[in-house]
Amino acid sequence: MRGIQKLSLGVASLAVIGSGIIGLPAYAAAGTYTWRGDAGDGKLATAANWAENAVPADGAKLVFPCIPGSGSVELTNDLSAKVKEISTVKQISNAPITPASSCKSYVIDKVDFQADVKFSGENVNAEDTPFVLIGSQTGIKNLSVDNSNVEFSRAVAKIHLDNFAITNQGCNEIPYVVSSKNTTIGESAGVSPKEKGNITVKRGGTLGALNYESVSYENNVTFEAGSKVGWPKACKGGAGTLTDVTVTLTGDIVLNGDVEYKIGSTETVKITGKLSGPGKFVPSAQNEGKLVVESRDNTSGTPNGEQGAKFEPETIHLDDESNDALQVKRNKTVFLNGKRGWTSVNEGGVLKGNATVDSLYVSGVVAPGNSPGKITVLTNGFALNQTGTYEAELFNKDQYDQIVVQAGGVNLEGALKLMYLPGGKISKNETFVIIDNKGSGPVNGTFKNLPEGAEVTVDGAVFTISYRGGDGNDVVLTAQNDSVGPKAPNTGVKEVLANPAIVAGTGAVTLGALFISSKKKIGARR
């Protein structure tokens, strides 16, 4: 009898020890573990940090709820277990969440995963779900992401997967650090084909084929009905280019239903691979670009040839004051004798007039005034890209075109094109401040083929150019001879003759993460 009592006591003691009552962690089977962080040490292998008071085991699902506030919660993964799923959810407590406070982010140094992994969550676009950032990982072969704010650090090496699927992407940037043999793009997700292998685009998903530079993709792509072609999903910046870009799809493409495309005015998508299936490409109501089908084997509902927008020449006059953004598109000439905010001129577009703008980015033509005149840039600078041209008219020392940059700097890569107006007269040593840089910084770059001190000739007038003129950082032309303008009527403008290549303007430079929205032009008349 006494032996039986001892045995019973031993079993009871083991039960107490195993339950963690004496302070040892309880190791449970695979299950769901919700972070609370009560132990305060930030370690994943501390049982008291989890609502279940247990240490996650192999195959665990780790849940990270919103903690109201700003900044991050730094976590150390000292688990020996391999994780199967990570989820981001709304807060557990009832403390209010405001846009100003939002949720703290979780930063985990590393995670060892099982081969098949899922990242999940609740309402990826809401303020009350946190982000989880993972520093490094091992083990993943197949990854499914759905409505999740779990991401990998951009500093990690590329993660190579067999299969990758993403749905309800929100602002998740996982696609940028993942390569895969097979990719599925689901509803409310937009993924670039780069390093994504064979691709299936589901209804509501977008093949993010568009790019900031011309590029070719060899992926085989299967589109389901209701899928799309456009830009990759982006939240921390935007999409769109000012210079011409062509994206070529050379792989086999199957259209299992109609596919909508939305392409910008400077963008062309070209299809050269095999094209099959009962569906066809259909432009969205907002499409402004071109789809060119040059398929080597086309049995689809979209014939070979050019589809999409046709750019008819148009002149637009804007005389009102507004802070709206202005985008001058291909084959459009805008006379702005008023005020606008962020202003861009696409390749093939022309901006004229006596204008005031917050910023000016030119890949087309800028020609200040109504012959001649001035454009004033208030806050965010003037950039003339490689394909851009500054057309500057000269009449005499008091009447000539000028761009005044109050703040934000001057960046030059494009061409200068001088125009000597009929009846004009210029004397030797007269100066022309064609860019008045009011800021303290120097001019960055030069006009194409016109270094400091170069000679510029137009209609018999000879000038030298300096990017250190005026008060030390203006772009100034200095006349080297006496001259008179061409006789009226002017039979055509003359290009700068210093170098025949000066206005060639080839290249494809764009503005990185800049996305300029062209809003309705208030007060426009045509």
N, C-alpha and C positions, 0 to 999 in steps of 0.2 A: 504494500500500500504506500509506504514511504517513497519507494522508487517511482511509483506512478506520479506522486505529488511532485517529485523533483523534475520528472519529464515534463509535466504540465507547466511548471514554472519556467523551464527552459524555453518551451514553445512560446509562452506568453512574452518572455523577455525578447525573443527574436522578433515577435510581432511589433513590440514597442520600438525596437531599434529600427526595423524596416520602415515603420511609419514616419520616421523622421522626427519623432517627439524629442529625442535627445539631441537634435541639431544636425543630423546627417541628412543630405538630400535624398529625396525619393526618386528613383529612376523608373519612369513609367514606360509603357509601350507607346508606339507611334500614335500620335493624336494631335489635338489642337492646343497651343500654348499661347496665352495672351499676356503681353508684356505689361508690367506695372512698375518695375524698377524700385520696389520698396526697400531692397537691401542697400541701395545707394552706391554699389560698387561698379555698376555698368557692365557686369559680366553675365554672359548668356548661360553659363553653367552654374549660376547661383539660383537654387530653387526658389528662394524667397522673392526673386525678381519677377516671378511668373504668378499669375492669378491662381494657377493650379497647384502652386507650391511644389512643383516637380521639375526635374531637369529634362529638357526635351531629348527624346530618343530618336534613333534612325527612322526616317520617314515622317518626321514631324512637320506640322504646319505651324509657322510662327506668325502671330497676329500682332500688328503694331497699331494701337489706337492713337487718335489725335491727342496731343498734350498742348493745351492752349499756350500761346506765347510765341516768341521769336527766337532765332538762333537754332542750335542743334543739340541733340543728345548723343554723346559719343559712347559707343558700345564696343566691348571687346568680346570676340567670339572665342571662348575657350572650350567649346563643346567638342566632344569626340564623335558626336552623331552627324549623320549626313541629312541635310534638310530637303524636303520634297516640295514645300510650298511656302511662300511668304505673302502675306496679305496686309493691305492698309485699310483701316476702317475709321469710322467716326469715333468721337470721344466716348469714353465710358461714363464719365461724370457728367453732371448737368451744367457745368460752368459755361457761360456764354462764349461763343466764338464770333469775333468781329473781323472784317477784312483787315483792320489795322494789326490785330494780333495774329490771326490765322493759327497755324499749327507749327510746332517745332519740328524740325527734320531729324530723322534718325540717321546716324552715320555708323556703319558696321565695318570694322577693319577688313574682315574676310569671312567667307562662308564656304563650307564644303557641302556640295549638293549631291543628290542622287542623279542618275542619268536623265530621268524624265522629271521636269520641273515646271511648276506653274506659279506665275505671279498674278495675284487677284486683288480685288478691292471693292470699295463702295464709292460710286459717283466720283470718277477721276477728276472732274472739273470743279468740284465743290471746295469751298474754303476750309471745311471741317474734316478733310482727310489729309494725312501727312505724307511727306516724301521719305522714302528709305533709300539711302545711297550706300552701295556696297563697294568697298575698296578693291577687293580681288575675289576670285572664285576659282573653284576646281570642280570637275565632275560633270557639268551639264553637257548633255548631248542633244536633248530635245527640249525646247522652251516654248511655253504658251503664255502669252500676256493678255489679260482681259481686264480692262477697267482698273488698271493698277498704276500706282505711283512709285513702284520699286524700280530703281535704275542702278546701272553700274557707273563708276567713275569714268570720265573720259580719259583719265590717265592710264587705265588698264590696257593691257594688250588686247588686240582683237580676239573676240570670243568666237571660236569656230564651232558651228552646230551642224547636225544632220538635218534637223527640222526646226523651223521657227514660224510661229503664228502669233499675230497680234490683232486685237479687236478693241474698239473703244479706247483709242490711244491717248486722248487728251494731250498733255504736254510731255509725255514720256519720250525720252530720247534714246532708248535702248537700241533702236535700229541702227544708230550711228556706230555702235561698238560691236555689232554682231555681223558675222558672215555665216551663210548657211547654204546647204546643198538644195534645200527645198523650202519655199516660203509661202505662207498663206496670209493674205492681207484681207482682214475682215472689215465689218461695218465701222465707220467713223475712224478709220486708220488710213494713213497715207505714207507709203514707204518707197524710197528710191530703189531702183533695180540693182544698184551697185553692190556687188558681192552677195547677191541674194539667190543665185542659182535658178532653178525652175520655179516659176511663180504662178500661183493661183490667186486671182482677185475676186473676192466674193461681192455680193450685192452690197452697195454702200461703201465699199472699199475703194481706195484710189492708188493706182500705180503712179508714184511720184517721180515720173520720168524727167521732169523739167529740171534744169540745172543752171548755174551761173556762168557756165562756159560750154562751148560745143563739145559733145561727147557722144560715144557710141556704146550701146549695151547689147550683149550677145544673148541675153536671157531668153528662154522659151517661156511664153506667157499665155495662160488660159484665162480669159475673161468670162465671168458669169454675167447674166443679164442684170442690169442695174449697177454695174461697176463703172469706174471712171478713170480718166487719164488727166493728170494735172501736176501740181507741185507736191512735194513731200509735206507731211504735217509739220507745222512749225509754230512755236509759241514765243520763243525768246528772240525774235527778230522777224524776218518776213521773207517774202518771196517776190521775185520780179527782177527784171534786168532792164537796163537802159540801152544796151548794145545788142546787136543781132546775135542770136544763139540758135544753133540747130542741134537737136537731139535725135540720133539715129538708132532705131531698133532693128537689129539685124537677125534676131532669132526667129523661131517659128511662133506665130501668134494665132490663137484660136478664139473666135468670137462666138460664144455659146448664147449670146443675146446682144441687144443693143448696148453700146458703151458710149457714155457721154465724155466729151473732152472739153476742157477749159484751158486755153493757152493764151498767154499774154501777147501784146501787140508786137513785141520784138522777137517772139519765139516761134520756132518751127519744129514740129515733130515729123520725122521722116521714117517710113516703114519700108524696109528693103527685103526682109525675110519672107518666108512662106506665110500666107494669110488665108485662113480658112474658117469655116463655121457659118451657121445660118444668120448670125447677127451682123450689125454694121456700126460704124462710128457715127455719132450724132453730135453736132456742136451744141454746147450749152448756150443759154440766152446771153451769158456774159462773155462768151468766147470772143477773142480779138486776134488770135493768131492763126497759123496755118498748119494743116495736116496734109502731108504729101505722101501719097502711097505710090511706091515704085517697087511693088512686090514682084519677085521672080516667079512666084506661083500663087496666083490670087483666085480663090474660089469663094470668097466671102461676099457679103452684101454691099461692101464698099469698093467701088471700082478704082483702078489705078488713076492717078491724077491728083491735082491740087484741090483740097477741100478747105473750108473755113472762111475766114474773113477776107474781104476784098477792100483794099485801102484806097478809096477814092480821094483825090485831092480836095481839101477843104480849108477855107480861111475863116477864122473865128476872131471876133473883136470882143475884148473884155475891158470894160471901163469902170467897174465898180471896185469898192474896197472890201476885201474879205481875207480871212485867215485860212481859208480852205487850201488844201494842197492842189497843185496844178501839175498835170502830166501832159506834155505836148507829145502826141503820138505820131507815128509814121504818116507822112503825106499830109500832116496838118501844119498850117501856119497860124500862129496865135499872135495877134497884136494886143499886148497887155499894156494899157495905159491906166493902171490902177494898182491894187495891192493884192498879193497872194502870200500864202505861207510857204511850206516846202515846195520847191519848184524843180521839175526835171524836164529835160528835153531828150526824148528818145532819138536813136539813130533814125534819120529820115524826117525828123520834125524840125520846125523853125520857130524861134521865139524872137519877136520884135517888140518895139514900143518903149515908152518912157515908164518904166515899171519899178515898183518896190516889192521885194520878195524877202522872205526869211532866209532862204538858202537857194543856191543855184547849182544844179548838177547837169552838165551838158555832154551828151553823146551825139547830138545832132548839130544844129547851127544856132548860135546866139548872135543877133544883129541889133544892138541897142538903138532905140529911138524910132522916129518916123522919118529919118533921114535929115540930119544925124540926131543923136539923142543920148540918153543915159539910163542905165539900169543900176539900181541901188540894192545891195544885199545887206540885210540888217544884222543877222546874228550867227548864222551857221556856215558862212563861207561860200566860196566859188570854186568849183572843180570842173576843169575842162578835160574830159577823158580822151583816150587815144583816137577815137572816131569823131570827136567833136571839133568844131571850127568856130573861131571868133571872127566874125566879119565886121571890120572896123572901117567906117567911112571917114574920110578926111576932106575938109573944105578949106579951112584956114586955121590959124593958131587959136582962134576963139570958138570955132565950130567944128567939132569932131566927136566921134563916138567914144563913150567911156563907160566902164563898169567900176562902180564904187563899192568897195567891200568894207563895211563898217567893223565887222568882227567875224571870227571863224577861220581866217586864213585863206590863202590862194594856192591852188594846186593846178599845175599846167602840164599836160601831156599832148594835147591836140594841136591843131594847126591855126596859124594866123593868116587871114586873108584880107589884105588892104584894098580899099576902093577909093579912088581919087574922084571926087565929085566934079561935074562940069562947072566951069567958071571959077574954080577954086584957085587960090594962090598961096604958095608957101615959100618963105624965105630961109636962106641958110641959117643954121643954128637955132631955129625955132624948135620948141619941144612940145610933145604931145603925150600927156599922161593917159594912156589908154586903159590902164588898170590902176586905180587909186586905192592902195592898200592901207587902210586906216589903222589896222592892228599893228602890234609891235613886232610880230614875227616876219621872217623873210618870205619871199615867194618860193614855193617848192616846185622844182622842175623848170622847164622852159617850153616854149612853143616848139613844135616839131621842126627839127633841122635849123633852129635859130638859137645858137648858144649866145652867151653874153658877148656883146660887141659885134654881132653879125650884121651884115648889110642887108637891107630890104629895099627892093626897087619896085615901084609901081608907076606906070605912065610917065616915065622920065624923072620922077622924084626919087631921090636916094636918101635912105635913113639908116642910122645905126640903132640897135635895140639894146636896152639895159634893163635888167631885173633888179637893179639896185639904185634906180633913179629917184627923182623927187626928194623926199625926206629920208631916203635910204632903202626903201623896200617897195617902190612902185615900179610898174612896167612903163618905160618911157621910150618914145621914138624921138630921135634928134635929126633934123634935116641936115643933109650934107651939101645941098645945093639949092639954088633958086629954081622954082618950077611953077608952072601953071597947069590947071586941070585940063582934061580933054574938052574939046569943043562940044557944045550942045548941038543936037541931042546925044546923050550918052548911048553908044551902040552896044554897051555891055560892059560888065565889070571885068577888071583885070586882076588876075591872081598875082600874089607875091612871086617875084621872079628870082629870088635869091637861090632857090633850089626847086627844080620841077617837081620834086616829090613832096613839097611842103604840105599839100592838101590831100595827099594820098589817104592818110588817116585810116590805115588798116589796123585790125586788131579786135580783140573781144574782151576789153576790160570792163568790169562791172563794179557795183558798190556793195559787195559782200552781203551782210544781213539787212540792207536798206530795202524797205518795202514802202512805196509811195502810193497812196490810194487816190485815184482820180475821182473827185467828187463832182456833183452837178455844178456847173458853172453858173453862179447866180448873176443875173444881169447880162448874160451872153446874147449877142446878136450876130446874125450871120448874113 
